[in-house]
């Protein structure tokens, strides 16, 4: 009888260990499984303050009016339909001044139906200082968007200038970069490819039948 108890005790331990192993494995695989709406890791892009940080999950850009080159009110939702690089800057900001030519080149080389660079000036004086700046630096390919009341800057909760956001085709923020960078570098091409892939993934997910 005593021997039977010992055997049953050992069997119970073995079964318990096996059960724990199964549960542990299930938890391990559960932890490793990616979330359904997880954003893929973006390529590394360095700014003068920090790296490009993905917004996970992507969030819709806030509704805040600014002024387009024609003087009409516009919001970031107006740019839905293609990937948009939104750069908040000012004429008095040294890293902004340094990076603006490369943003102009990026718009020249990549801008079109699928992509746009939108540079929004946070200068309080608006057009009076932005127009001379564009002429001085020969920025021929960027639009002169104005936010003299800093409505966009406040809505996006930016911490300084320049701050650049990458929006997908649905107007959602994929991530942002604080500080200036060279927008013609190979790393930017990889970042834009990454943004395009996020948009394609969202389209595929929406097209997949539920249930």
C-alpha positions, 0 to 999 in steps of 0.5 A: 500500500505504501509502495502504491502511494509512493508510485502515485505520488511520483506519477502525480509529480510527473503529470504536474511537471508535464502540465506545467511545461505545457502551460509554460510553452503556451504562455511562451508562444502567446507572448511571442505572438505579434499583436494583430495591429502591431506596427513593424519596427521602422528603419533607423533614422537619426535626428539632431535630437533623437531617432524616428519613433514609431507610433504604435498603434498609429493614431489619427492626426488631430483636427487643427486648421492651418493655412495653405499656400492659397490662403485657404484653411486646411487640416491634415485630413486634407492629405489623406490618400497618400503618405505624407511627411509633415514638417513643423518648422520656423524661420528662426530655428537653426536646424530647420534652416539647415534641413529645409533644402533637403526637404525641398529636394525630397519633395522634388524627387518623391512628391506626387500622387502617392507622397507629399512633403508638407512643411508648416511654418510655426512663425507668428508673423506668417507670410511676412517672414516665410515668403522672404525665407523661401525666396532667399533659400530658393525653395521651389518645390515646397508649399508655403503652409502657415500656422501663425496661431500654432494650432497644429503644434499645440494639437500635436503636442510637439516639444520643439522645432523641427518636428516631423511626422509621417502619416499614412494614407488614412491620415494616421501618425505612423511616427515622428522625428524630433530634430533636423536630419538629411532628408535625402539620405538612404535611410529616408528612402527606407523609411518611406518604403516602410511607411508604404508597407504599413499602408499596404498592410492596413489595406489588406487587413481591411479587405480580409473577410471577418469570420 
